[in-house]
Amino acid sequence: MDNQEKMKKAYGWFGLKIGILGVALTVLGIISSNILAPMVFHVDTSTSSWYPFVNTIVTFYCICFPILLLTTRKDEVVRPEKHSLSFGRYLLCIPLMAGMVGVGGVIGFILNTLLTVPFGVSMSDNSTLVGVMMNSNPFLRILTAGILAPIVEEMIFRKLLIDRTMRYGEWVAVLTSGLMFGLFHGNFSQFFFATLIGGFFAYIYVRTGRVWYTIGLHMILNLSTSVITMATIKPYMSVSADKMAKYQELLDRFYASGGNDQAAYEQLVLLAGEILPKLLPFMLWMGVLSQVILLGIILWIIFLVKKKFTWKKAVDYVENGTRFAWQNLGMYLFFAYVLIDFVQYYLLMILRAKFG
């Protein structure tokens, strides 16, 4: 068997296994949410603060992931050479990661809005993930999103994938790692930034051979969201629209009087004392994030101009690698699965908005 056929087989089998993993998770999720939760555990999954996380832990991390490991343990692998990153270089990876999240998040937000709002989906319905996180059990949220997800996702989309495909071309393996990781999220809100950081993490793993580097970065990202962002956004979201409108009304009235409306001033002080402590932590945190994102974008521009990212010739390098990596039955089935996943995600959201 020549290298082209070996490459098709390696990518095809991996794509097939991830597609089956996705289908299994979907089926188990349907059974768990619609049969086990209401009939066995008597849980309302729409309001439960713990069931969605326990469901993910059991179905993904305790059932599907171990089975995936068993099905891949006899695969032929070529692991990257092990190299260390200095502490300073590792720290630089954080703003680089943040820059990708910022840019990808904006693109995803715009596309997600264009696909939903014109069809009657509200912005609040667009933020279902935020709603689930805000109303979740803190311990389970941190355990699932902040710790287990980075470990399992990096093992799948970096170590398992890269070890089996890097030998045919580094850049194709890195590109495929990022793309599959982004597509597996199943929505455009997360697709772009997940694809970008997935490719970045894949490059780090290819260059260092140490998946713990990427797990650490992934944990930093997810813990920032599940801990700090959630801790600051809850009080921010608790301020009602009526109070914000009242504050703006008093502010306009005070300025219109040239600063002479004492009654408006006194009400402003009282209202500000009530709402500003709830607004400031989130606003300060967003300010910090925006600066880190800006730094990351600047660093990316510098690194790309100076060509800091290079590729090495692979052991069994195949020309036009994407053709053999992606044009095979296994990857076709994976792409079919994610297409259905994306369509049902947006279709269900639109149908809920129109018919309740």
Short mmCIF file of the C-alpha atoms (twelve columns), coordinates in Angstrom:
data_MODEL
# 
_entry.id   MODEL 
# 
loop_
_atom_site.group_PDB 
_atom_site.id 
_atom_site.type_symbol 
_atom_site.label_atom_id 
_atom_site.label_alt_id 
_atom_site.label_comp_id 
_atom_site.label_asym_id 
_atom_site.label_seq_id 
_atom_site.Cartn_x 
_atom_site.Cartn_y 
_atom_site.Cartn_z 
_atom_site.pdbx_PDB_model_num 
ATOM 1   C CA . MET A 1   0.000   0.000  0.000  1 
ATOM 2   C CA . ASP A 2   1.504   3.379  -1.013 1 
ATOM 3   C CA . ASN A 3   1.567   6.482  1.200  1 
ATOM 4   C CA . GLN A 4   -1.462  8.033  -0.469 1 
ATOM 5   C CA . GLU A 5   -3.616  5.021  0.333  1 
ATOM 6   C CA . LYS A 6   -2.192  4.834  3.857  1 
ATOM 7   C CA . MET A 7   -3.039  8.492  4.347  1 
ATOM 8   C CA . LYS A 8   -6.614  7.983  3.118  1 
ATOM 9   C CA . LYS A 9   -6.988  5.013  5.453  1 
ATOM 10  C CA . ALA A 10  -5.591  6.847  8.501  1 
ATOM 11  C CA . TYR A 11  -7.798  9.906  8.057  1 
ATOM 12  C CA . GLY A 12  -10.784 7.860  6.925  1 
ATOM 13  C CA . TRP A 13  -10.793 5.605  9.958  1 
ATOM 14  C CA . PHE A 14  -10.348 8.535  12.315 1 
ATOM 15  C CA . GLY A 15  -13.116 10.528 10.638 1 
ATOM 16  C CA . LEU A 16  -15.418 7.509  10.809 1 
ATOM 17  C CA . LYS A 17  -14.724 6.982  14.513 1 
ATOM 18  C CA . ILE A 18  -15.344 10.646 15.381 1 
ATOM 19  C CA . GLY A 19  -18.531 10.611 13.310 1 
ATOM 20  C CA . ILE A 20  -19.731 7.523  15.178 1 
ATOM 21  C CA . LEU A 21  -18.718 9.199  18.446 1 
ATOM 22  C CA . GLY A 22  -20.876 12.211 17.566 1 
ATOM 23  C CA . VAL A 23  -23.863 10.055 16.593 1 
ATOM 24  C CA . ALA A 24  -23.509 7.999  19.780 1 
ATOM 25  C CA . LEU A 25  -23.413 11.148 21.912 1 
ATOM 26  C CA . THR A 26  -26.511 12.482 20.143 1 
ATOM 27  C CA . VAL A 27  -28.445 9.247  20.613 1 
ATOM 28  C CA . LEU A 28  -27.384 8.871  24.241 1 
ATOM 29  C CA . GLY A 29  -28.283 12.510 24.849 1 
ATOM 30  C CA . ILE A 30  -31.780 12.014 23.415 1 
ATOM 31  C CA . ILE A 31  -32.341 8.868  25.489 1 
ATOM 32  C CA . SER A 32  -30.994 10.500 28.625 1 
ATOM 33  C CA . SER A 33  -32.905 13.791 28.272 1 
ATOM 34  C CA . ASN A 34  -36.231 12.414 27.019 1 
ATOM 35  C CA . ILE A 35  -36.470 9.025  28.734 1 
ATOM 36  C CA . LEU A 36  -34.108 8.607  31.670 1 
ATOM 37  C CA . ALA A 37  -34.339 12.136 33.059 1 
ATOM 38  C CA . PRO A 38  -38.144 12.490 33.206 1 
ATOM 39  C CA . MET A 39  -39.148 8.836  33.693 1 
ATOM 40  C CA . VAL A 40  -36.347 7.405  35.840 1 
ATOM 41  C CA . PHE A 41  -34.726 10.329 37.639 1 
ATOM 42  C CA . HIS A 42  -37.767 12.663 37.559 1 
ATOM 43  C CA . VAL A 43  -35.610 15.606 36.475 1 
ATOM 44  C CA . ASP A 44  -36.679 18.575 34.358 1 
ATOM 45  C CA . THR A 45  -33.628 18.984 32.110 1 
ATOM 46  C CA . SER A 46  -34.686 22.508 31.081 1 
ATOM 47  C CA . THR A 47  -34.268 23.819 34.644 1 
ATOM 48  C CA . SER A 48  -31.833 21.393 36.286 1 
ATOM 49  C CA . SER A 49  -28.527 22.941 37.364 1 
ATOM 50  C CA . TRP A 50  -26.699 19.597 37.480 1 
ATOM 51  C CA . TYR A 51  -28.221 17.082 35.041 1 
ATOM 52  C CA . PRO A 52  -26.711 18.427 31.763 1 
ATOM 53  C CA . PHE A 53  -23.206 18.233 33.256 1 
ATOM 54  C CA . VAL A 54  -23.643 14.796 34.811 1 
ATOM 55  C CA . ASN A 55  -25.105 13.608 31.510 1 
ATOM 56  C CA . THR A 56  -22.008 14.861 29.646 1 
ATOM 57  C CA . ILE A 57  -19.643 13.291 32.180 1 
ATOM 58  C CA . VAL A 58  -21.345 9.886  31.920 1 
ATOM 59  C CA . THR A 59  -22.046 9.739  28.169 1 
ATOM 60  C CA . PHE A 60  -18.948 11.454 26.777 1 
ATOM 61  C CA . TYR A 61  -16.172 11.052 29.331 1 
ATOM 62  C CA . CYS A 62  -17.123 7.724  30.947 1 
ATOM 63  C CA . ILE A 63  -18.644 5.813  28.003 1 
ATOM 64  C CA . CYS A 64  -17.761 7.166  24.540 1 
ATOM 65  C CA . PHE A 65  -14.211 8.408  25.156 1 
ATOM 66  C CA . PRO A 66  -12.930 5.138  26.695 1 
ATOM 67  C CA . ILE A 67  -14.488 3.202  23.804 1 
ATOM 68  C CA . LEU A 68  -12.742 5.523  21.321 1 
ATOM 69  C CA . LEU A 69  -9.422  4.894  23.105 1 
ATOM 70  C CA . LEU A 70  -9.949  1.134  22.827 1 
ATOM 71  C CA . THR A 71  -10.724 1.332  19.105 1 
ATOM 72  C CA . THR A 72  -7.586  3.363  18.356 1 
ATOM 73  C CA . ARG A 73  -5.018  1.610  20.548 1 
ATOM 74  C CA . LYS A 74  -3.759  -0.674 17.748 1 
ATOM 75  C CA . ASP A 75  -3.474  2.077  15.132 1 
ATOM 76  C CA . GLU A 76  -0.079  2.785  13.609 1 
ATOM 77  C CA . VAL A 77  1.302   5.993  15.137 1 
ATOM 78  C CA . VAL A 78  4.256   8.324  14.685 1 
ATOM 79  C CA . ARG A 79  4.535   10.668 17.637 1 
ATOM 80  C CA . PRO A 80  6.105   14.145 17.441 1 
ATOM 81  C CA . GLU A 81  9.574   14.597 18.895 1 
ATOM 82  C CA . LYS A 82  9.474   15.878 22.450 1 
ATOM 83  C CA . HIS A 83  10.726  19.423 23.023 1 
ATOM 84  C CA . SER A 84  10.213  21.847 25.879 1 
ATOM 85  C CA . LEU A 85  8.704   25.321 25.757 1 
ATOM 86  C CA . SER A 86  10.289  27.936 27.974 1 
ATOM 87  C CA . PHE A 87  8.009   29.550 30.533 1 
ATOM 88  C CA . GLY A 88  8.174   32.852 28.656 1 
ATOM 89  C CA . ARG A 89  7.150   31.274 25.332 1 
ATOM 90  C CA . TYR A 90  4.338   29.394 27.026 1 
ATOM 91  C CA . LEU A 91  3.039   32.651 28.498 1 
ATOM 92  C CA . LEU A 92  3.087   34.188 24.999 1 
ATOM 93  C CA . CYS A 93  0.716   31.422 23.893 1 
ATOM 94  C CA . ILE A 94  -2.017  32.839 26.155 1 
ATOM 95  C CA . PRO A 95  -2.494  36.182 24.316 1 
ATOM 96  C CA . LEU A 96  -2.026  34.378 20.981 1 
ATOM 97  C CA . MET A 97  -4.869  32.069 21.980 1 
ATOM 98  C CA . ALA A 98  -6.964  35.013 23.205 1 
ATOM 99  C CA . GLY A 99  -6.471  36.866 19.913 1 
ATOM 100 C CA . MET A 100 -7.850  33.894 18.007 1 
ATOM 101 C CA . VAL A 101 -10.809 33.575 20.373 1 
ATOM 102 C CA . GLY A 102 -11.575 37.280 19.968 1 
ATOM 103 C CA . VAL A 103 -11.425 37.337 16.175 1 
ATOM 104 C CA . GLY A 104 -13.175 33.979 15.752 1 
ATOM 105 C CA . GLY A 105 -15.804 34.918 18.330 1 
ATOM 106 C CA . VAL A 106 -16.726 38.119 16.482 1 
ATOM 107 C CA . ILE A 107 -17.002 36.310 13.140 1 
ATOM 108 C CA . GLY A 108 -19.077 33.569 14.750 1 
ATOM 109 C CA . PHE A 109 -21.366 36.069 16.486 1 
ATOM 110 C CA . ILE A 110 -22.047 37.917 13.220 1 
ATOM 111 C CA . LEU A 111 -22.787 34.758 11.212 1 
ATOM 112 C CA . ASN A 112 -24.832 33.225 14.031 1 
ATOM 113 C CA . THR A 113 -26.919 36.401 14.246 1 
ATOM 114 C CA . LEU A 114 -27.508 36.493 10.487 1 
ATOM 115 C CA . LEU A 115 -28.705 32.883 10.558 1 
ATOM 116 C CA . THR A 116 -31.109 33.304 13.469 1 
ATOM 117 C CA . VAL A 117 -32.362 36.837 14.212 1 
ATOM 118 C CA . PRO A 118 -34.030 37.373 10.777 1 
ATOM 119 C CA . PHE A 119 -36.069 34.222 11.504 1 
ATOM 120 C CA . GLY A 120 -37.425 35.500 14.819 1 
ATOM 121 C CA . VAL A 121 -34.805 34.130 17.202 1 
ATOM 122 C CA . SER A 122 -34.058 36.623 19.980 1 
ATOM 123 C CA . MET A 123 -30.567 37.459 21.173 1 
ATOM 124 C CA . SER A 124 -31.338 35.805 24.512 1 
ATOM 125 C CA . ASP A 125 -32.298 32.571 22.756 1 
ATOM 126 C CA . ASN A 126 -29.030 32.851 20.844 1 
ATOM 127 C CA . SER A 127 -27.179 32.688 24.167 1 
ATOM 128 C CA . THR A 128 -28.533 29.364 25.413 1 
ATOM 129 C CA . LEU A 129 -25.028 28.193 26.348 1 
ATOM 130 C CA . VAL A 130 -24.546 31.276 28.539 1 
ATOM 131 C CA . GLY A 131 -27.912 30.611 30.172 1 
ATOM 132 C CA . VAL A 132 -26.995 27.003 30.945 1 
ATOM 133 C CA . MET A 133 -23.648 28.096 32.399 1 
ATOM 134 C CA . MET A 134 -25.184 30.863 34.513 1 
ATOM 135 C CA . ASN A 135 -27.773 28.553 36.079 1 
ATOM 136 C CA . SER A 136 -25.420 25.620 36.550 1 
ATOM 137 C CA . ASN A 137 -23.914 23.985 39.599 1 
ATOM 138 C CA . PRO A 138 -20.505 25.723 40.033 1 
ATOM 139 C CA . PHE A 139 -18.596 22.571 41.002 1 
ATOM 140 C CA . LEU A 140 -19.958 20.534 38.093 1 
ATOM 141 C CA . ARG A 141 -19.437 23.431 35.675 1 
ATOM 142 C CA . ILE A 142 -15.776 23.767 36.646 1 
ATOM 143 C CA . LEU A 143 -15.207 19.996 36.667 1 
ATOM 144 C CA . THR A 144 -16.848 19.455 33.275 1 
ATOM 145 C CA . ALA A 145 -16.012 22.567 31.256 1 
ATOM 146 C CA . GLY A 146 -12.834 23.622 33.015 1 
ATOM 147 C CA . ILE A 147 -11.063 20.315 33.640 1 
ATOM 148 C CA . LEU A 148 -12.512 17.242 31.911 1 
ATOM 149 C CA . ALA A 149 -13.375 18.870 28.569 1 
ATOM 150 C CA . PRO A 150 -9.833  20.207 27.946 1 
ATOM 151 C CA . ILE A 151 -8.262  16.843 28.822 1 
ATOM 152 C CA . VAL A 152 -10.587 14.708 26.690 1 
ATOM 153 C CA . GLU A 153 -10.836 17.104 23.727 1 
ATOM 154 C CA . GLU A 154 -7.063  17.562 23.536 1 
ATOM 155 C CA . MET A 155 -6.520  13.825 23.734 1 
ATOM 156 C CA . ILE A 156 -8.956  13.262 20.859 1 
ATOM 157 C CA . PHE A 157 -8.315  16.156 18.472 1 
ATOM 158 C CA . ARG A 158 -4.638  16.639 19.172 1 
ATOM 159 C CA . LYS A 159 -2.929  13.476 20.421 1 
ATOM 160 C CA . LEU A 160 -5.032  10.736 18.828 1 
ATOM 161 C CA . LEU A 161 -5.449  12.574 15.524 1 
ATOM 162 C CA . ILE A 162 -1.942  14.023 15.172 1 
ATOM 163 C CA . ASP A 163 -0.150  10.798 16.164 1 
ATOM 164 C CA . ARG A 164 -1.977  8.958  13.383 1 
ATOM 165 C CA . THR A 165 -1.724  11.541 10.602 1 
ATOM 166 C CA . MET A 166 1.343   13.759 11.094 1 
ATOM 167 C CA . ARG A 167 3.602   11.333 9.239  1 
ATOM 168 C CA . TYR A 168 1.867   12.264 5.949  1 
ATOM 169 C CA . GLY A 169 2.248   16.037 6.321  1 
ATOM 170 C CA . GLU A 170 2.335   18.380 9.291  1 
ATOM 171 C CA . TRP A 171 0.239   21.207 7.927  1 
ATOM 172 C CA . VAL A 172 -2.581  18.912 6.753  1 
ATOM 173 C CA . ALA A 173 -2.691  17.249 10.176 1 
ATOM 174 C CA . VAL A 174 -2.755  20.648 11.928 1 
ATOM 175 C CA . LEU A 175 -5.426  22.014 9.576  1 
ATOM 176 C CA . THR A 176 -7.580  18.904 9.943  1 
ATOM 177 C CA . SER A 177 -7.206  18.965 13.730 1 
ATOM 178 C CA . GLY A 178 -8.470  22.542 13.903 1 
ATOM 179 C CA . LEU A 179 -11.276 21.989 11.393 1 
ATOM 180 C CA . MET A 180 -12.613 18.808 13.002 1 
ATOM 181 C CA . PHE A 181 -12.437 20.399 16.450 1 
ATOM 182 C CA . GLY A 182 -14.378 23.431 15.263 1 
ATOM 183 C CA . LEU A 183 -16.992 21.405 13.397 1 
ATOM 184 C CA . PHE A 184 -17.528 19.076 16.347 1 
ATOM 185 C CA . HIS A 185 -18.883 22.029 18.376 1 
ATOM 186 C CA . GLY A 186 -21.946 22.009 16.123 1 
ATOM 187 C CA . ASN A 187 -22.665 25.753 15.836 1 
ATOM 188 C CA . PHE A 188 -21.170 28.860 14.239 1 
ATOM 189 C CA . SER A 189 -20.916 30.746 17.536 1 
ATOM 190 C CA . GLN A 190 -18.049 28.462 18.528 1 
ATOM 191 C CA . PHE A 191 -16.912 27.096 15.164 1 
ATOM 192 C CA . PHE A 192 -14.517 29.857 14.085 1 
ATOM 193 C CA . PHE A 193 -12.624 30.421 17.306 1 
ATOM 194 C CA . ALA A 194 -12.572 26.673 18.054 1 
ATOM 195 C CA . THR A 195 -11.102 25.991 14.611 1 
ATOM 196 C CA . LEU A 196 -8.436  28.667 15.045 1 
ATOM 197 C CA . ILE A 197 -7.316  27.630 18.522 1 
ATOM 198 C CA . GLY A 198 -7.620  23.967 17.533 1 
ATOM 199 C CA . GLY A 199 -5.107  24.529 14.749 1 
ATOM 200 C CA . PHE A 200 -2.873  26.537 17.100 1 
ATOM 201 C CA . PHE A 201 -2.956  23.803 19.735 1 
ATOM 202 C CA . ALA A 202 -2.208  21.208 17.046 1 
ATOM 203 C CA . TYR A 203 0.866   23.191 15.948 1 
ATOM 204 C CA . ILE A 204 2.095   23.380 19.547 1 
ATOM 205 C CA . TYR A 205 1.663   19.616 19.934 1 
ATOM 206 C CA . VAL A 206 3.434   18.918 16.623 1 
ATOM 207 C CA . ARG A 207 6.393   21.067 17.710 1 
ATOM 208 C CA . THR A 208 6.645   19.899 21.330 1 
ATOM 209 C CA . GLY A 209 5.132   16.408 21.444 1 
ATOM 210 C CA . ARG A 210 3.637   17.320 24.821 1 
ATOM 211 C CA . VAL A 211 -0.154  17.309 24.895 1 
ATOM 212 C CA . TRP A 212 -0.103  18.685 28.458 1 
ATOM 213 C CA . TYR A 213 0.938   22.048 27.021 1 
ATOM 214 C CA . THR A 214 -2.257  22.270 25.001 1 
ATOM 215 C CA . ILE A 215 -4.384  20.824 27.805 1 
ATOM 216 C CA . GLY A 216 -3.027  23.578 30.071 1 
ATOM 217 C CA . LEU A 217 -3.892  26.317 27.571 1 
ATOM 218 C CA . HIS A 218 -7.323  24.800 26.981 1 
ATOM 219 C CA . MET A 219 -7.912  24.732 30.745 1 
ATOM 220 C CA . ILE A 220 -6.874  28.378 31.080 1 
ATOM 221 C CA . LEU A 221 -9.392  29.332 28.396 1 
ATOM 222 C CA . ASN A 222 -12.269 27.240 29.734 1 
ATOM 223 C CA . LEU A 223 -11.655 28.089 33.385 1 
ATOM 224 C CA . SER A 224 -11.570 31.790 32.508 1 
ATOM 225 C CA . THR A 225 -15.050 31.321 31.074 1 
ATOM 226 C CA . SER A 226 -16.522 28.922 33.611 1 
ATOM 227 C CA . VAL A 227 -15.074 30.654 36.685 1 
ATOM 228 C CA . ILE A 228 -14.146 34.314 36.199 1 
ATOM 229 C CA . THR A 229 -16.606 35.274 33.460 1 
ATOM 230 C CA . MET A 230 -19.485 33.481 35.186 1 
ATOM 231 C CA . ALA A 231 -18.587 35.031 38.552 1 
ATOM 232 C CA . THR A 232 -18.669 38.542 37.081 1 
ATOM 233 C CA . ILE A 233 -21.540 38.196 34.613 1 
ATOM 234 C CA . LYS A 234 -24.111 36.928 37.118 1 
ATOM 235 C CA . PRO A 235 -24.338 40.194 39.102 1 
ATOM 236 C CA . TYR A 236 -24.098 42.144 35.825 1 
ATOM 237 C CA . MET A 237 -27.093 40.263 34.374 1 
ATOM 238 C CA . SER A 238 -29.046 40.697 37.615 1 
ATOM 239 C CA . VAL A 239 -29.367 44.453 36.997 1 
ATOM 240 C CA . SER A 240 -32.778 44.902 35.418 1 
ATOM 241 C CA . ALA A 241 -33.401 46.824 32.220 1 
ATOM 242 C CA . ASP A 242 -35.781 49.085 34.157 1 
ATOM 243 C CA . LYS A 243 -33.053 50.161 36.553 1 
ATOM 244 C CA . MET A 244 -30.626 50.828 33.697 1 
ATOM 245 C CA . ALA A 245 -33.291 52.870 31.896 1 
ATOM 246 C CA . LYS A 246 -34.008 54.796 35.104 1 
ATOM 247 C CA . TYR A 247 -30.301 55.498 35.571 1 
ATOM 248 C CA . GLN A 248 -29.988 56.807 32.003 1 
ATOM 249 C CA . GLU A 249 -33.110 58.920 32.447 1 
ATOM 250 C CA . LEU A 250 -31.753 60.526 35.635 1 
ATOM 251 C CA . LEU A 251 -28.363 61.066 33.987 1 
ATOM 252 C CA . ASP A 252 -29.952 62.823 31.004 1 
ATOM 253 C CA . ARG A 253 -32.074 64.929 33.337 1 
ATOM 254 C CA . PHE A 254 -29.056 65.932 35.415 1 
ATOM 255 C CA . TYR A 255 -27.002 66.952 32.363 1 
ATOM 256 C CA . ALA A 256 -29.978 68.800 30.824 1 
ATOM 257 C CA . SER A 257 -30.167 70.923 33.969 1 
ATOM 258 C CA . GLY A 258 -26.522 71.867 33.640 1 
ATOM 259 C CA . GLY A 259 -25.749 69.968 36.816 1 
ATOM 260 C CA . ASN A 260 -28.231 71.958 38.898 1 
ATOM 261 C CA . ASP A 261 -30.935 69.319 39.442 1 
ATOM 262 C CA . GLN A 262 -30.180 68.325 43.041 1 
ATOM 263 C CA . ALA A 263 -33.028 65.811 43.244 1 
ATOM 264 C CA . ALA A 264 -31.813 64.001 40.126 1 
ATOM 265 C CA . TYR A 265 -28.263 64.032 41.502 1 
ATOM 266 C CA . GLU A 266 -29.308 62.470 44.804 1 
ATOM 267 C CA . GLN A 267 -31.313 59.744 43.053 1 
ATOM 268 C CA . LEU A 268 -28.375 59.099 40.716 1 
ATOM 269 C CA . VAL A 269 -26.021 58.622 43.661 1 
ATOM 270 C CA . LEU A 270 -28.402 56.180 45.343 1 
ATOM 271 C CA . LEU A 271 -29.027 54.212 42.164 1 
ATOM 272 C CA . ALA A 272 -25.340 54.180 41.207 1 
ATOM 273 C CA . GLY A 273 -24.490 52.827 44.654 1 
ATOM 274 C CA . GLU A 274 -26.880 49.982 43.992 1 
ATOM 275 C CA . ILE A 275 -26.005 49.011 40.421 1 
ATOM 276 C CA . LEU A 276 -22.342 49.974 39.866 1 
ATOM 277 C CA . PRO A 277 -20.917 47.323 42.238 1 
ATOM 278 C CA . LYS A 278 -22.766 44.772 40.096 1 
ATOM 279 C CA . LEU A 279 -21.581 46.222 36.782 1 
ATOM 280 C CA . LEU A 280 -17.950 47.066 37.505 1 
ATOM 281 C CA . PRO A 281 -16.437 43.563 37.984 1 
ATOM 282 C CA . PHE A 282 -17.744 42.354 34.614 1 
ATOM 283 C CA . MET A 283 -16.800 45.594 32.852 1 
ATOM 284 C CA . LEU A 284 -13.276 45.475 34.309 1 
ATOM 285 C CA . TRP A 285 -12.919 41.803 33.336 1 
ATOM 286 C CA . MET A 286 -14.072 42.585 29.788 1 
ATOM 287 C CA . GLY A 287 -11.536 45.404 29.696 1 
ATOM 288 C CA . VAL A 288 -8.737  43.026 30.694 1 
ATOM 289 C CA . LEU A 289 -9.848  40.460 28.103 1 
ATOM 290 C CA . SER A 290 -10.027 43.070 25.352 1 
ATOM 291 C CA . GLN A 291 -6.454  44.142 26.081 1 
ATOM 292 C CA . VAL A 292 -5.189  40.555 26.033 1 
ATOM 293 C CA . ILE A 293 -7.058  39.933 22.770 1 
ATOM 294 C CA . LEU A 294 -5.572  43.082 21.216 1 
ATOM 295 C CA . LEU A 295 -2.090  42.017 22.333 1 
ATOM 296 C CA . GLY A 296 -2.691  38.599 20.795 1 
ATOM 297 C CA . ILE A 297 -3.749  40.072 17.443 1 
ATOM 298 C CA . ILE A 298 -0.640  42.283 17.375 1 
ATOM 299 C CA . LEU A 299 1.597   39.305 18.219 1 
ATOM 300 C CA . TRP A 300 -0.013  37.237 15.456 1 
ATOM 301 C CA . ILE A 301 0.675   39.963 12.914 1 
ATOM 302 C CA . ILE A 302 4.318   40.183 14.028 1 
ATOM 303 C CA . PHE A 303 4.838   36.417 14.070 1 
ATOM 304 C CA . LEU A 304 3.228   35.898 10.664 1 
ATOM 305 C CA . VAL A 305 5.231   38.719 9.080  1 
ATOM 306 C CA . LYS A 306 8.443   37.289 10.538 1 
ATOM 307 C CA . LYS A 307 7.407   33.757 9.499  1 
ATOM 308 C CA . LYS A 308 7.793   32.306 12.989 1 
ATOM 309 C CA . PHE A 309 5.638   29.304 12.107 1 
ATOM 310 C CA . THR A 310 7.424   26.751 9.921  1 
ATOM 311 C CA . TRP A 311 6.744   23.222 8.686  1 
ATOM 312 C CA . LYS A 312 9.064   20.223 8.619  1 
ATOM 313 C CA . LYS A 313 9.077   17.563 5.903  1 
ATOM 314 C CA . ALA A 314 7.068   14.592 7.156  1 
ATOM 315 C CA . VAL A 315 8.317   10.991 7.211  1 
ATOM 316 C CA . ASP A 316 5.873   9.776  4.549  1 
ATOM 317 C CA . TYR A 317 4.956   13.136 3.047  1 
ATOM 318 C CA . VAL A 318 2.123   13.140 0.505  1 
ATOM 319 C CA . GLU A 319 1.658   15.932 -2.035 1 
ATOM 320 C CA . ASN A 320 -1.811  17.541 -2.185 1 
ATOM 321 C CA . GLY A 321 -2.492  16.024 1.212  1 
ATOM 322 C CA . THR A 322 -5.945  17.503 1.791  1 
ATOM 323 C CA . ARG A 323 -7.248  15.533 -1.185 1 
ATOM 324 C CA . PHE A 324 -6.350  12.212 0.439  1 
ATOM 325 C CA . ALA A 325 -7.092  13.358 3.988  1 
ATOM 326 C CA . TRP A 326 -10.608 14.612 3.309  1 
ATOM 327 C CA . GLN A 327 -11.803 12.796 0.172  1 
ATOM 328 C CA . ASN A 328 -12.507 9.398  1.652  1 
ATOM 329 C CA . LEU A 329 -15.562 7.565  2.977  1 
ATOM 330 C CA . GLY A 330 -14.767 8.010  6.663  1 
ATOM 331 C CA . MET A 331 -14.325 11.776 6.431  1 
ATOM 332 C CA . TYR A 332 -17.404 12.069 4.189  1 
ATOM 333 C CA . LEU A 333 -19.418 10.397 6.940  1 
ATOM 334 C CA . PHE A 334 -17.924 12.754 9.534  1 
ATOM 335 C CA . PHE A 335 -18.796 15.794 7.393  1 
ATOM 336 C CA . ALA A 336 -22.317 14.410 6.893  1 
ATOM 337 C CA . TYR A 337 -22.739 14.054 10.656 1 
ATOM 338 C CA . VAL A 338 -21.607 17.625 11.408 1 
ATOM 339 C CA . LEU A 339 -23.763 19.010 8.580  1 
ATOM 340 C CA . ILE A 340 -26.828 17.371 10.123 1 
ATOM 341 C CA . ASP A 341 -25.720 18.562 13.562 1 
ATOM 342 C CA . PHE A 342 -25.410 22.178 12.383 1 
ATOM 343 C CA . VAL A 343 -28.739 22.095 10.519 1 
ATOM 344 C CA . GLN A 344 -30.683 20.630 13.434 1 
ATOM 345 C CA . TYR A 345 -29.122 23.122 15.860 1 
ATOM 346 C CA . TYR A 346 -30.356 26.137 13.897 1 
ATOM 347 C CA . LEU A 347 -33.585 24.550 12.689 1 
ATOM 348 C CA . LEU A 348 -34.669 23.661 16.227 1 
ATOM 349 C CA . MET A 349 -33.788 27.158 17.446 1 
ATOM 350 C CA . ILE A 350 -35.863 28.762 14.692 1 
ATOM 351 C CA . LEU A 351 -38.805 26.389 15.215 1 
ATOM 352 C CA . ARG A 352 -38.805 27.078 18.974 1 
ATOM 353 C CA . ALA A 353 -38.822 30.829 18.297 1 
ATOM 354 C CA . LYS A 354 -41.744 30.549 15.861 1 
ATOM 355 C CA . PHE A 355 -43.909 27.949 17.558 1 
ATOM 356 C CA . GLY A 356 -42.726 27.951 21.187 1 
# 
